[in-house]
Amino acid sequence: MPNAWFSQPVFIPGGDPEQMNEPSLLYPGQLGIRFSYIQPPRVLPTAGSEEGQPKSFQLVQSDSSMSVTPYDSAVAWWANRTGYLVTTNAGTPGRNQVAGIFKTAVVPGNFCCVQQKGLAAVKIIDAPTAAPTAAGLHVVPSTTNSKADVLASGTAYTFARIGRTMGVMNAGDNTCLVDLDVPEVM
């Protein structure tokens, strides 16, 4: 799948949406734009890895008043959907208001891209409801800031599903490879 844009091309300083962390936008009208990208480009996809896989992102602004500074694999919630403002605070907007996954450490208040579709490492709570596996368990937002929970397949989930697990949890940093399917905001 080639890199594709849902609308006009978006300007990403440095060219890498996973590393974007900018205090201002060169083109402010692009805030909220969604686009697909293969990260890194022109790399053969590897099974069980994010490398070379197609992903979808949305250009957003991080909230300057978050209690947890965004980091790679942290869950982002909408603080203001119409203003494309995101936060790591689970209780601010409510658990169902998931915006995506941060892919880098972001200075609160800066502009960045959150991943919404494709394979991504996601931070899981210390004691997930079900142990993540490659069997495609449900990944849902937790009540813990910047983290997700995992539910067994066949379990009814009462909060919006972020995606499904694609592997076991990395015990070193409590991340799990997830096939993201975050609902899009227009």
N, C-alpha and C positions, 0 to 999 in steps of 0.2 A: 504494500500500500504506500503510495507516495505521500509526501507531506501535503496536506490539504487544508484550506481555510474555509470556514463556514461563511465568511463574508470577505471584505477586502483584506489584503495581506496585513499582518500585524507587525509592528516594529518592536523587536525584543533586543534591548542593548546586549551586546555580546553574542546574540544569536541563540542562546540556550535558555528555554523557558524554565528549566529545572533550577537554574542558578540565578534567575532574575530577583533582584533586591534593590530597587531604585527609589530614591526619595521623591522623584517627580517623573512625569511622563512627557516624552517629546511630543506625542500626539494624544492629548487628553481625551479626545473623542473615541479612542480605542478602548477605554475602560469598559469592561464587561464582555469584550469580544471573546468568542469561543473558537478554538482551532484545534486541528489534529496535527501531530508531529511524530516522527520516529526519532527516538533518542537513544543513542546517537545516530545521526543519519548515515545511510549507506553501510550499515553493519548487518551481517547475517543474523537473524533471530536465533537465540539459543533457548532450548527448552528449559523451563524452570528459572528463567532469568528475565529481567526487565530489558536487557540489552537488545536493541534492534527491533523492539516491538512497537506497534502503533499505539499512541496515547492521545487523549483529548485533554485540553487545558482551558482555563478561563482566566483572563487578566483581571485581577482584583486589587483592592487596597486592604492592607492589614490594619486592624483597629489599633490606635495608639494607646489604648487603656487596657490592654490584655494583662491578665495576671500571670500567664505562662507565655514566654516568648516563643514564637513559632520555630520549629526545628524540622529537619528532614524526617518525614513519615508521620508528622503530627496531623491530627484531624482538624479541619477548619469548619466552623459553623458560620452561618450568615448572621452578622450583627445588624445589617441593613441590606436587604436584597435589592431594593431599587437603586441604592447607591453603590452596590458591588463592594460592600465593606464586610470583611471577614474577621473572625476572632477564634481563639483557642478555648474560650470560656464556654463550656457545655451548657451551663445554666442560663446564660444571657438570652439566647434566642429560643432555647428549647431543643431537646434532643433530635427532633425530626428535621431540623433546619440545617442539615449537613451541606456544606459548599464544596468540599473536596479534600484533597490531601496536600499539605505543604511538601515541597521537594527539596527545600534548603532552609537554613536558618535565615530568618527575615527580621529586620529591625522593625519593631512596632511602628505603624504609621506609613511604612514604605509600600510601594507597589510590587506585586509579585504575580506569579501564575500558580494556581492550584490545579492539581490533576483530578479529573473527574471520570475518565474511562481508561481502560487498559491495565496492564500489570504494574503494580506498585507495592513497595514495602509500606506497611501500615503499622503504627504503634498500637500494641494490644495491652490491655490492663494486666496487672501483675497476676491475677487469678481469674482467667477467663472462665465463663460458664461452661464452655466445652473446649477441649484442647484442639487447637488448629491442626488440620490435616490437609492432604491433597484431595480429599473427597468432596470439596466444594461446600464447606459449612457456611452458614450465614454470618456475615460480618455486619454488626450494627453499632450505632453510636452508643457510648457509655455515658455514665454520669460524671466520669473523671475527665477533667479538662485535657484536651488534646489526644485522647485515647479512644480506642474502639473495644468492643467485646465480641465474642464469638459464640454462636448458638448452634446446636446440633441440627443436622438436616432433619426435616420433618417437624421441627419445632416451630410453632407459630411465633412470629416476631411482631412485637407491638410498636416498634419504631422503624423508621425508614431504613431499608437495607443499603449499606454502602457498597457491598459486593459479596464475593464468595472466596473462600480460602483456596489457595493453589499449592500450599505446602505447609510444613510444620512450623511452629514458632521458633525463631532464633532466640535461644535462651540468653545469649550474650546481651541483646538489647531489646528483647520483647517485641520484635517486629515479625511480621508474617507477610509472605507474598500473597497479594489479594488481586483478583480480577475485579477492578472497580467498575461500578455502574451507578454513579451518583446522579440523581435526577437533575436535569438541566434547568437553569433559570434563564428566561428570555430577557 
